């Protein structure tokens, strides 16, 4: 049980969902090693490479996205749906990816429907690696299935029933000009398609894959491999040796593009499409900028359309199929020639990602904040910080240990009448105390003189605080009628007025971003 859930309810609900090749527990950020490279070339020369489509010609790039819907994958998919050079033909899901097939397909169809692409076919593949491999932690998969932060409804595909993912890849690829496959998950589907369908490679212009760690440490549990390649290394080997031109966007490049609070704030203040709204919602819930996450899949997707965003090195690459470094990608004289992205232009990439998600609409210019605006946000942050500190102190009686003991008895079916009395007293005292501190915040903020640029958000925040205050009596009446088990449930129950207060607070932070203030009013 999260004993600080009540504080989060009053301040800011945060949830860390699986993100691309990540988890609800942040993966370590690995330090870069010295790369062993052969011929390094600037990314501007890579635009004519055979394995990356030259979208700059003005022609549409026929694209299939092979992924597994986690937060980074979802952002990458939304990017592709909005890219002016993309002709999205199909979306395939790796059954070996983080999301289970049933949930992943349902979520993907809903996402495509949200951006008016319900006619794009979707299919999922086998859920076992084709050779010796590994599994995702189950809690990561559960988080991927939930897609926390997205209020999406199940959508019926307008494309009809789809075949197995490998068959869909092959049929779509063979129907017209060669396709580019943006592969953001384990390469199981692509390997099976190459093995099952003769001539598949001839219909693929290139594969841009997010995976591998060539000159840096891995982020998988063996510290040698990157997660996508760790799951099904044999599939990687099959694809590398299939004759398909491969562009690898490994950790070497993605380590240069961490997800930052500044980028999230820019997105918060610039959402002109449903795709941008989707990415904002999932990032707001998962908070990837707080867990050391990177734009893994987003960078790979962007590279498919603009290879100048990265610097490539032509390398002979092999993968360890088993052993303690299973899934490790390394330079090997007997390896396969691959374009490997070894660095990225982080500033230009982040601008491209934000602009493309918004359908090409550039972010509004950020002017310098006025003294009045700066003073307002200083006063606001002090006032809200005081509330945060005050609410934390409300946990001293009963202590966190006491609540843990009560929860343990609940798990064992041993709750007592004294537990009910203790819990009821705690929640009653908590809300009485919280109400007092919220009223103080409300009074303090009412005395501020917001600048014209912030007036609307300021008024909305005051109204949200009023709603929380008005709900006090109903909360206390509810507490008085609950038994011990129901009282414990309060820790996880959503509260509409509290969520509205958090939303209004976040809107104030976004308003600060519009005037160049990196506001962090809402406690993390």
Backbone torsions as a table, in degrees:
resi	resn	phi	psi	omega
1	UNK	NA	134.7	177.9
2	UNK	-84.8	105.3	-174.1
3	UNK	-70.0	-16.4	179.7
4	UNK	-99.1	16.0	178.6
5	UNK	-60.4	-35.8	-179.1
6	UNK	-64.8	-39.5	176.1
7	UNK	-63.0	-42.3	179.3
8	UNK	-62.8	-37.5	178.3
9	UNK	-60.3	-37.0	-177.7
10	UNK	-83.1	-18.1	-172.1
11	UNK	-117.1	-73.5	-178.2
12	UNK	-157.2	116.7	179.3
13	UNK	-72.4	125.6	178.2
14	UNK	-125.9	135.5	178.4
15	UNK	-134.7	132.1	178.5
16	UNK	-102.4	108.4	179.1
17	UNK	-98.9	164.7	177.8
18	UNK	-60.8	140.1	-173.1
19	UNK	-130.9	103.4	-179.2
20	UNK	57.7	-119.8	177.5
21	UNK	-94.5	47.7	-177.4
22	UNK	-133.5	-165.7	-176.3
23	UNK	-147.0	-179.9	175.0
24	UNK	-72.5	-13.6	168.8
25	UNK	-108.8	126.9	-171.3
26	UNK	-61.9	136.7	172.7
27	UNK	-75.6	152.2	178.9
28	UNK	-67.5	144.3	172.8
29	UNK	-84.2	115.0	-172.1
30	UNK	-89.2	137.1	177.5
31	UNK	-69.7	146.5	-179.2
32	UNK	-76.9	141.9	172.3
33	UNK	-96.9	168.6	173.0
34	UNK	-68.5	127.8	-177.5
35	UNK	-77.8	142.4	169.3
36	UNK	-96.1	111.3	-172.5
37	UNK	-127.0	162.0	175.9
38	UNK	-106.0	-93.8	-178.2
39	UNK	-104.9	107.9	179.7
40	UNK	-90.2	137.0	177.9
41	UNK	-136.2	147.0	178.8
42	UNK	-62.9	146.8	-176.5
43	UNK	-61.2	-24.0	179.6
44	UNK	-64.6	-26.1	176.1
45	UNK	-80.2	-18.3	-176.0
46	UNK	-78.0	-12.5	-174.9
47	UNK	-62.4	-23.7	178.5
48	UNK	-97.3	3.8	178.6
49	UNK	-63.2	145.0	-174.2
50	UNK	-68.4	-24.3	-173.9
51	UNK	-87.8	-5.2	178.5
52	UNK	-124.8	125.7	-178.6
53	UNK	-66.9	143.1	177.9
54	UNK	-91.6	86.8	-177.1
55	UNK	-67.3	-17.9	-177.0
56	UNK	-66.8	-12.3	179.4
57	UNK	-69.1	-13.8	-178.9
58	UNK	93.5	-10.6	177.9
59	UNK	-81.5	148.8	176.4
60	UNK	-69.4	140.2	176.0
61	UNK	-96.0	120.5	178.2
62	UNK	-73.1	117.4	-168.4
63	UNK	-125.5	139.4	165.3
64	UNK	-120.2	132.3	174.9
65	UNK	-101.8	123.2	174.8
66	UNK	-110.7	115.1	-169.9
67	UNK	-152.7	-173.4	171.1
68	UNK	-142.6	119.8	-166.1
69	UNK	-69.2	90.3	164.9
70	UNK	-112.4	-176.5	-172.1
71	UNK	-62.4	-44.4	180.0
72	UNK	-66.9	-41.5	177.8
73	UNK	-62.6	-41.9	-179.4
74	UNK	-62.4	-43.7	178.5
75	UNK	-62.2	-38.9	178.5
76	UNK	-65.3	-43.5	178.9
77	UNK	-62.3	-44.3	178.5
78	UNK	-61.5	-37.1	176.2
79	UNK	-59.6	-47.5	-178.8
80	UNK	-62.7	-41.3	-178.2
81	UNK	-62.4	-24.3	-177.2
82	UNK	-101.1	-7.3	-174.6
83	UNK	-72.6	130.1	-176.4
84	UNK	-65.6	-19.7	-178.9
85	UNK	-95.6	0.5	-174.4
86	UNK	-95.1	131.4	168.1
87	UNK	-113.2	91.9	-174.6
88	UNK	-76.3	113.5	-174.0
89	UNK	-95.8	-30.1	-177.3
90	UNK	-166.9	159.2	172.9
91	UNK	-128.0	121.3	176.9
92	UNK	-112.7	146.2	-178.8
93	UNK	-113.2	133.5	174.4
94	UNK	-77.4	119.2	175.2
95	UNK	-63.3	-18.2	175.8
96	UNK	-88.4	4.1	178.3
97	UNK	-79.5	-175.9	-176.7
98	UNK	-67.7	-37.9	-178.0
99	UNK	-85.1	138.4	173.5
100	UNK	-69.9	155.0	-172.1
101	UNK	-58.9	-51.5	-173.8
102	UNK	-59.9	-48.6	-179.2
103	UNK	-68.9	-40.0	-178.6
104	UNK	-64.5	-41.8	178.9
105	UNK	-66.0	-44.0	179.5
106	UNK	-61.5	-44.0	179.9
107	UNK	-66.1	-39.8	-179.1
108	UNK	-65.2	-43.0	178.3
109	UNK	-63.1	-37.4	177.9
110	UNK	-66.9	-40.6	178.7
111	UNK	-63.3	-45.3	178.9
112	UNK	-64.1	-38.1	177.2
113	UNK	-63.3	-35.6	-178.7
114	UNK	-64.3	-24.9	178.9
115	UNK	-112.1	25.5	174.2
116	UNK	60.9	39.2	176.6
117	UNK	-127.1	40.2	-178.3
118	UNK	-66.5	-14.7	-179.4
119	UNK	-83.8	-5.0	178.7
120	UNK	-76.7	125.1	-178.4
121	UNK	-69.3	147.5	-178.2
122	UNK	-131.4	137.9	177.4
123	UNK	-150.8	153.3	179.5
124	UNK	-118.4	152.0	-176.6
125	UNK	-105.7	-167.7	-177.1
126	UNK	-65.1	153.8	-175.2
127	UNK	-104.0	15.2	177.5
128	UNK	-125.2	141.0	175.0
129	UNK	-59.4	154.7	-178.7
130	UNK	-82.1	-8.7	176.5
131	UNK	-146.4	-167.9	177.7
132	UNK	-55.2	130.3	-176.3
133	UNK	-153.9	-156.5	-174.7
134	UNK	-143.1	175.8	-177.8
135	UNK	-124.4	151.7	172.6
136	UNK	-72.7	148.0	170.3
137	UNK	-56.6	138.4	-173.6
138	UNK	-63.9	-33.3	-179.9
139	UNK	-68.9	-29.3	173.8
140	UNK	-64.7	-41.3	-177.6
141	UNK	-67.3	-38.7	177.7
142	UNK	-62.0	-42.2	179.2
143	UNK	-64.8	-39.4	178.6
144	UNK	-65.1	-38.3	179.0
145	UNK	-64.1	-35.4	-177.7
146	UNK	-74.6	-34.9	-171.6
147	UNK	48.4	61.0	-177.9
148	UNK	-52.1	138.9	177.0
149	UNK	100.3	-16.3	-177.6
150	UNK	-103.6	123.1	175.3
151	UNK	-97.6	79.2	-175.9
152	UNK	-114.3	142.0	-178.9
153	UNK	-97.7	148.4	177.7
154	UNK	-58.5	136.7	-177.7
155	UNK	-122.4	140.9	176.7
156	UNK	-87.4	128.4	-178.5
157	UNK	-65.2	133.9	174.9
158	UNK	-87.1	-0.7	-178.6
159	UNK	-95.9	-1.0	-178.2
160	UNK	80.4	-177.2	-179.5
161	UNK	-70.1	137.3	-179.1
162	UNK	-103.0	152.8	177.0
163	UNK	-76.6	-174.3	172.1
164	UNK	-54.6	150.0	-174.2
165	UNK	-58.0	-42.8	-179.3
166	UNK	-63.2	-39.5	178.4
167	UNK	-68.8	-37.7	177.9
168	UNK	-65.5	-41.4	175.9
169	UNK	-55.4	-48.8	-176.3
170	UNK	-66.4	-43.5	-176.6
171	UNK	-68.3	-40.8	179.5
172	UNK	-68.8	-41.4	-178.4
173	UNK	-63.0	-34.9	-176.0
174	UNK	-83.4	-6.6	-175.5
175	UNK	-100.5	73.2	179.5
176	UNK	124.4	-160.8	-179.7
177	UNK	-64.9	157.2	-179.9
178	UNK	-54.3	147.2	-175.9
179	UNK	-104.1	157.0	168.7
180	UNK	-103.8	129.1	179.5
181	UNK	-105.4	120.2	175.4
182	UNK	-95.2	105.4	-171.7
183	UNK	-103.9	112.2	-172.6
184	UNK	-115.1	9.9	-176.2
185	UNK	-133.3	-178.1	170.2
186	UNK	-52.5	148.4	-171.4
187	UNK	-87.4	24.8	-176.5
188	UNK	-57.9	-48.1	-178.2
189	UNK	-61.0	-43.8	-177.6
190	UNK	-66.5	-39.1	180.0
191	UNK	-64.8	-43.4	179.9
192	UNK	-65.9	-39.7	177.8
193	UNK	-61.3	-41.4	179.9
194	UNK	-67.2	-35.7	-179.8
195	UNK	-77.6	-35.0	-172.3
196	UNK	-85.5	-31.0	-171.3
197	UNK	-118.2	108.8	176.4
198	UNK	-61.7	135.6	178.9
199	UNK	85.6	0.6	-179.2
200	UNK	-55.3	-45.1	-176.2
201	UNK	-59.6	-30.9	-178.1
202	UNK	-68.8	-20.7	-178.3
203	UNK	-97.4	5.2	-177.9
204	UNK	-113.7	116.1	178.9
205	UNK	-67.2	-32.2	179.5
206	UNK	174.3	159.4	174.9
207	UNK	-116.7	125.6	172.1
208	UNK	-105.1	111.3	-172.4
209	UNK	-114.7	130.3	170.6
210	UNK	-84.9	107.7	-179.5
211	UNK	175.6	162.9	175.9
212	UNK	90.7	162.3	174.2
213	UNK	-150.0	96.9	-170.3
214	UNK	-88.0	-52.3	-178.8
215	UNK	-111.6	11.9	178.7
216	UNK	-132.7	169.0	176.9
217	UNK	-70.0	155.3	178.5
218	UNK	-82.3	174.3	177.1
219	UNK	-117.4	5.3	175.9
220	UNK	-80.5	177.0	-172.0
221	UNK	-67.0	-16.9	177.5
222	UNK	-93.8	1.9	178.2
223	UNK	61.8	9.9	179.9
224	UNK	-113.6	-34.3	-174.6
225	UNK	-106.1	158.7	167.2
226	UNK	-88.4	149.3	-168.3
227	UNK	-58.3	-46.3	-177.4
228	UNK	-57.2	-43.0	-178.5
229	UNK	-79.0	-25.2	177.7
230	UNK	-66.4	-34.6	-176.4
231	UNK	-67.5	-45.0	-176.4
232	UNK	-141.2	73.1	-177.5
233	UNK	-63.2	-31.9	179.4
234	UNK	-63.0	-38.0	178.0
235	UNK	-61.9	-39.6	177.4
236	UNK	-60.6	-45.3	-179.2
237	UNK	-61.7	-41.4	179.3
238	UNK	-62.6	-44.7	-178.6
239	UNK	-66.4	-42.7	179.6
240	UNK	-59.2	-36.0	-175.6
241	UNK	-96.7	9.5	-176.5
242	UNK	-81.3	-12.4	-174.5
243	UNK	94.0	-5.2	177.0
244	UNK	-77.6	136.7	175.7
245	UNK	-68.8	124.3	-174.4
246	UNK	-114.7	129.3	169.6
247	UNK	-110.7	119.5	-176.1
248	UNK	-102.4	125.9	174.3
249	UNK	-111.0	87.5	-173.4
250	UNK	-90.3	-174.2	177.5
251	UNK	-60.9	-25.8	177.5
252	UNK	-51.4	-40.9	-179.4
253	UNK	-90.2	-43.0	-175.1
254	UNK	-68.3	-21.9	176.2
255	UNK	-62.5	-17.1	179.7
256	UNK	-84.8	-6.3	-175.2
257	UNK	-128.6	67.9	174.6
258	UNK	-66.2	149.8	173.8
259	UNK	-74.7	123.9	-175.9
260	UNK	-111.9	155.3	175.9
261	UNK	-63.7	-35.5	179.7
262	UNK	-61.4	-41.0	178.8
263	UNK	-66.8	-42.1	179.0
264	UNK	-61.6	-42.0	178.4
265	UNK	-62.4	-38.5	177.5
266	UNK	-63.3	-40.5	177.2
267	UNK	-65.7	-38.7	179.8
268	UNK	-59.2	-32.7	-179.1
269	UNK	-96.7	6.0	-175.8
270	UNK	-148.0	88.2	178.9
271	UNK	-134.1	103.5	-177.3
272	UNK	-114.5	-0.4	-179.5
273	UNK	-135.3	161.9	174.5
274	UNK	-62.9	-33.4	178.8
275	UNK	-62.0	-45.0	177.8
276	UNK	-63.4	-38.5	177.9
277	UNK	-62.0	-41.7	179.7
278	UNK	-60.9	-48.2	-177.8
279	UNK	-65.3	-39.4	177.3
280	UNK	-60.5	-45.6	-177.3
281	UNK	-61.8	-44.4	-177.3
282	UNK	-71.6	-34.2	177.5
283	UNK	-74.1	-34.4	178.3
284	UNK	-63.5	-35.5	-179.9
285	UNK	-79.5	-41.7	-173.3
286	UNK	-88.5	-20.2	177.1
287	UNK	50.9	52.8	-174.9
288	UNK	-60.9	-24.9	-179.8
289	UNK	-72.5	-10.7	178.2
290	UNK	-95.7	-9.1	-172.7
291	UNK	-118.9	15.7	177.5
292	UNK	71.4	27.8	-179.7
293	UNK	-83.1	164.9	-178.0
294	UNK	-126.7	164.6	175.0
295	UNK	-81.9	65.8	-175.6
296	UNK	-59.3	-66.2	-172.4
297	UNK	-75.5	-30.7	179.5
298	UNK	-63.0	-40.7	179.8
299	UNK	-65.8	-40.2	178.2
300	UNK	-62.6	-44.0	179.6
301	UNK	-62.5	-43.2	-179.1
302	UNK	-65.6	-36.6	179.9
303	UNK	-63.0	-30.8	179.6
304	UNK	-62.2	-26.9	-177.9
305	UNK	-106.0	-27.2	179.8
306	UNK	-139.5	86.2	-178.0
307	UNK	-65.9	-12.2	178.9
308	UNK	-74.0	-5.3	176.9
309	UNK	-72.7	-15.9	-178.5
310	UNK	-129.7	166.4	171.8
311	UNK	-107.9	130.3	-176.4
312	UNK	-101.3	155.3	169.5
313	UNK	-132.9	126.7	176.3
314	UNK	-78.1	115.6	-174.9
315	UNK	-130.8	154.5	169.6
316	UNK	-93.2	114.8	-170.1
317	UNK	-116.8	138.0	172.9
318	UNK	-129.6	163.3	-179.5
319	UNK	-128.5	139.1	177.8
320	UNK	-77.5	119.0	-175.3
321	UNK	-82.5	-20.1	178.0
322	UNK	-156.4	-171.9	-179.3
323	UNK	88.8	-179.8	-175.3
324	UNK	-64.9	-22.5	178.1
325	UNK	-109.0	34.3	179.9
326	UNK	-52.5	133.1	179.2
327	UNK	88.8	-6.0	179.8
328	UNK	-69.3	135.5	173.7
329	UNK	-101.1	135.5	-175.4
330	UNK	-145.6	155.9	173.9
331	UNK	-74.9	129.0	-175.0
332	UNK	-146.9	133.4	-178.7
333	UNK	-60.0	-24.6	179.2
334	UNK	-97.8	11.1	-177.9
335	UNK	-82.5	-172.6	-177.5
336	UNK	-103.6	141.2	179.6
337	UNK	-67.1	124.3	-177.2
338	UNK	-138.3	143.0	167.8
339	UNK	-80.4	118.4	-178.2
340	UNK	-113.9	122.3	175.3
341	UNK	-76.3	124.1	-175.7
342	UNK	-111.8	-9.8	175.7
343	UNK	-160.8	171.7	-177.9
344	UNK	-144.4	150.7	173.6
345	UNK	-84.4	91.3	-169.1
346	UNK	-62.9	-42.2	-177.2
347	UNK	-65.8	-45.9	-178.8
348	UNK	-67.8	-36.5	177.7
349	UNK	-62.8	-47.3	-177.5
350	UNK	-62.2	-37.6	177.0
351	UNK	-65.2	-43.7	179.3
352	UNK	-62.4	-42.4	-179.4
353	UNK	-61.9	-47.0	-178.7
354	UNK	-65.9	-43.5	-177.7
355	UNK	-66.8	-43.9	-178.3
356	UNK	-66.9	-42.2	176.9
357	UNK	-57.1	-28.7	179.8
358	UNK	-96.0	25.0	174.2
359	UNK	67.1	24.8	179.6
360	UNK	95.3	-4.7	179.9
361	UNK	-76.0	120.8	-179.7
362	UNK	-69.2	150.8	177.3
363	UNK	-65.4	136.2	177.7
364	UNK	-57.9	144.2	177.8
365	UNK	-59.2	138.7	178.6
366	UNK	-97.9	116.4	179.4
367	UNK	-86.5	167.6	177.9
368	UNK	-71.2	138.8	179.8
369	UNK	-70.4	144.9	176.3
370	UNK	-79.4	163.6	177.1
371	UNK	-59.9	-36.8	-179.8
372	UNK	-63.1	-41.6	179.6
373	UNK	-68.0	-41.5	178.9
374	UNK	-62.2	-46.4	-179.4
375	UNK	-62.8	-37.4	179.4
376	UNK	-62.3	-46.6	-176.8
377	UNK	-70.2	-30.9	174.7
378	UNK	-63.3	-47.7	179.8
379	UNK	-64.4	-38.7	-179.7
380	UNK	-64.5	-46.6	-178.1
381	UNK	-64.0	-38.3	177.8
382	UNK	-62.8	-44.2	-177.6
383	UNK	-64.6	-44.3	-178.8
384	UNK	-71.5	-34.4	177.1
385	UNK	-63.7	-37.0	176.6
386	UNK	-61.4	-39.7	177.3
387	UNK	-63.7	-43.4	-179.3
388	UNK	-59.1	-47.3	-179.7
389	UNK	-62.6	-42.6	-178.3
390	UNK	-63.8	-41.5	-178.9
391	UNK	-66.0	-38.3	178.9
392	UNK	-59.6	-37.1	-177.8
393	UNK	-69.1	-17.7	-178.9
394	UNK	-70.4	-8.5	179.4
395	UNK	-86.9	0.2	-176.3
396	UNK	-73.2	-19.9	179.6
397	UNK	-140.1	112.4	-4.7
398	UNK	-73.4	166.9	-179.0
399	UNK	-70.9	164.0	176.3
400	UNK	-58.4	-36.4	179.8
401	UNK	-62.3	-38.6	179.6
402	UNK	-63.7	-43.0	178.5
403	UNK	-64.7	-38.0	176.9
404	UNK	-62.4	-41.7	180.0
405	UNK	-63.9	-40.7	179.0
406	UNK	-64.8	-42.5	178.4
407	UNK	-61.3	-40.2	179.1
408	UNK	-61.8	-42.1	177.7
409	UNK	-65.5	-35.1	177.4
410	UNK	-63.6	-42.8	178.8
411	UNK	-61.1	-31.7	-178.6
412	UNK	-92.2	2.4	-178.4
413	UNK	68.2	32.3	-174.1
414	UNK	-120.0	27.4	179.5
415	UNK	-64.4	144.1	-178.5
416	UNK	-115.5	169.8	174.8
417	UNK	-61.8	-35.8	178.3
418	UNK	-62.9	-35.8	177.8
419	UNK	-62.3	-42.3	179.4
420	UNK	-62.8	-42.1	179.6
421	UNK	-63.8	-42.5	-179.6
422	UNK	-64.2	-46.0	-178.9
423	UNK	-64.9	-42.4	-179.1
424	UNK	-64.2	-40.5	179.0
425	UNK	-65.3	-40.2	-179.4
426	UNK	-63.6	-50.5	-177.1
427	UNK	-65.6	-36.7	177.7
428	UNK	-64.9	-46.1	179.2
429	UNK	-65.5	-38.6	-179.1
430	UNK	-61.0	-51.0	-176.5
431	UNK	-69.6	-33.5	174.7
432	UNK	-63.2	-44.8	179.1
433	UNK	-67.0	-42.9	179.7
434	UNK	-62.2	-40.7	179.2
435	UNK	-59.9	-41.3	179.1
436	UNK	-61.7	-44.1	-177.5
437	UNK	-72.7	-33.2	177.1
438	UNK	-67.2	-37.2	176.7
439	UNK	-63.4	-38.7	177.7
440	UNK	-63.2	-43.9	177.5
441	UNK	-60.6	-44.0	-179.3
442	UNK	-60.3	-43.0	179.6
443	UNK	-65.5	-42.2	-179.4
444	UNK	-62.9	-46.1	-178.0
445	UNK	-67.9	-32.2	179.5
446	UNK	-66.1	-22.1	180.0
447	UNK	-86.9	-11.0	177.2
448	UNK	-75.4	152.5	177.4
449	UNK	-110.7	91.6	-174.6
450	UNK	-68.4	142.7	174.8
451	UNK	-66.3	160.8	-175.3
452	UNK	-57.3	-33.3	-177.0
453	UNK	-69.3	-16.1	-175.8
454	UNK	-117.0	-0.8	-171.9
455	UNK	-55.9	-45.3	-176.3
456	UNK	-63.8	-48.5	-179.7
457	UNK	-65.3	-37.3	177.6
458	UNK	-61.2	-45.9	-180.0
459	UNK	-63.6	-39.7	179.0
460	UNK	-64.1	-37.7	179.7
461	UNK	-67.5	-41.5	176.5
462	UNK	-61.2	-42.1	179.9
463	UNK	-64.5	-38.2	178.9
464	UNK	-66.8	-39.1	176.0
465	UNK	-63.3	-39.8	177.3
466	UNK	-60.1	-39.9	-179.6
467	UNK	-65.6	-38.6	177.4
468	UNK	-64.1	-44.0	179.8
469	UNK	-63.2	-43.4	-178.2
470	UNK	-64.6	-25.1	-177.3
471	UNK	-84.3	-1.5	-174.8
472	UNK	-58.9	-50.6	-175.5
473	UNK	-61.4	-39.3	177.7
474	UNK	-64.5	-38.2	178.9
475	UNK	-63.5	-46.9	-178.2
476	UNK	-64.5	-37.4	178.5
477	UNK	-65.9	-38.1	178.2
478	UNK	-65.0	-43.7	179.5
479	UNK	-60.1	-37.3	-176.1
480	UNK	-67.1	-20.4	-175.9
481	UNK	-100.5	-4.8	-173.7
482	UNK	-89.3	150.5	171.2
483	UNK	-88.4	-177.9	-173.7
484	UNK	-62.0	-44.5	-179.1
485	UNK	-63.4	-43.3	-179.9
486	UNK	-66.3	-33.5	177.5
487	UNK	-66.1	-40.5	176.4
488	UNK	-60.8	-32.9	-179.2
489	UNK	-64.6	-19.3	-179.7
490	UNK	-58.9	-30.8	-177.0
491	UNK	-60.0	-24.9	-174.6
492	UNK	-115.4	-2.6	-177.8
493	UNK	-79.3	134.0	176.2
494	UNK	-68.4	151.5	178.5
495	UNK	-128.4	113.7	-173.9
496	UNK	-58.3	-42.1	-177.2
497	UNK	-69.1	-35.6	178.2
498	UNK	-69.0	-42.9	178.4
499	UNK	-62.4	-38.1	178.1
500	UNK	-65.7	-37.0	176.8
501	UNK	-64.4	-43.1	178.7
502	UNK	-62.2	-42.0	179.5
503	UNK	-62.2	-42.5	179.6
504	UNK	-65.5	-37.4	177.9
505	UNK	-65.4	-43.2	178.2
506	UNK	-62.3	-34.9	178.6
507	UNK	-64.9	-33.9	175.5
508	UNK	-64.9	-43.1	177.0
509	UNK	-60.0	-42.8	179.2
510	UNK	-63.8	-36.7	177.4
511	UNK	-64.2	-36.5	176.0
512	UNK	-63.6	-39.9	179.3
513	UNK	-61.5	-33.6	-179.3
514	UNK	-63.4	-26.7	-179.1
515	UNK	-108.3	19.6	173.1
516	UNK	82.6	15.0	178.5
517	UNK	-103.0	122.9	178.6
518	UNK	-81.7	72.5	-174.8
519	UNK	-76.7	136.6	173.8
520	UNK	-131.1	57.2	-176.5
521	UNK	-63.7	-46.2	-177.2
522	UNK	-76.0	124.4	-179.2
523	UNK	-61.1	142.2	-179.4
524	UNK	-80.4	NA	NA
